[in-house]
Amino acid sequence: MATRVLLVAITFIVVGCSSSKEAGSGAITGIIQVIGNEPFTTVAIQRADGTMYRISASREIEQRLRAMQGKTMELRYSELSSSPEGLRIVVKELKEQKSGQSK
């Protein structure tokens, strides 16, 4: 009985301490920004409602996003998670928005 209670308690602790996965995949439209101070900058996207998402991506996609800082982009992501650092998405594809186009 005590072993079973201990096992249940450990399970709750492990599940509670892991990062929260909020969605499997989707798309976000917003303005590309580079945040932080050198040499510890990271690429992020800010939606119109002010929500900021840090971006994890391949080196190629990250370089393209850095070059497009200030532009409105649609990013397709494969994972959305939250952590103490804030919201983070894993980007798999990007699409530049045309002038005057918004979602």
N, C-alpha and C positions, 0 to 999 in steps of 0.2 A: 504494500500500500504506500509506504513512504517513498519507494522507488518511483512509483507511478506519479505521485505528487511532484517529486523532484523533476521528473522528465517533462511534465506539463509546464512547470515553472520555467525551466530552461528554454523550452520551445517559445513561450511568450516573450522572454527576454531577447532571444535571437531575432524573432520576427519584429519585435518593437524597435530594435536598434538598427535594423537594416534601412537603407534608403528607400523612400516611398516611390514606387513606380505609379505614375498617375495615368498614363495612357500608353497604348502600344505604338501607334503611329498617327500621323496627321500632317497638317500644314499650318504654318504661322506666317503672317504678312506683317512687316514692320520695317523700321529703319536700321540698317547695319551700323554698329558702333564698335570701336575698340575701347575697352575700359581697363582701368588699372594703371599702374606706373611701370615704366621700363625698368628692368627687363622682364617684368611679370605681367605683361598685358594679355588680355584674352579678347576674343571676338564675341560680340553679343548682338542680339536683336531686340529692339524696343517696339512693342505694339502701340497702337494709337491710344489705348487705355493706360499707358505708362508701364505695363508689365514688362520686365526685363528678363530675358533668357540668355544664360551663358551658352556658348556653342562648343560642342565637341564635334570634330569632323576630320576627314583625311587631310593630310598636309596640302594637297592640291586644292581642295575646297576651301580650306582656311586661308590660303594665299589669295585666292580669288575674292573671298569675302573682305579681306583686309584692303584690297585694291578698290573695293566698292563701298568703302565707308561713306555714310551719309546718304546712300541710295536706298530706295524702297525695294525690298526683295520679298519674294515668297519662298520660304524654305520648307521642304518636305523632310520630315524627321521620322526616324525609326524608333525613337525612345524619348520619353519625357520623364524626368525624375526631379525630386526636390531633395535638397540636402541643407546643411547649415549655411552653405555658401549661397543658396538661393535656387532658383529653377534652372535646370540644364536640359538641353536637347541634343540628341545625336543626329546630325544632319546627314542626309543621304543624297539630296538633290536640291539645287537652287534655281530660281527663275526670276529674272529682273522684271519688275513691273513697268509697264509703259507709262509715259507722262499722262497725268490726269486719271489714271486707272487706280481704283482702290477697291478693297474688299471689306 
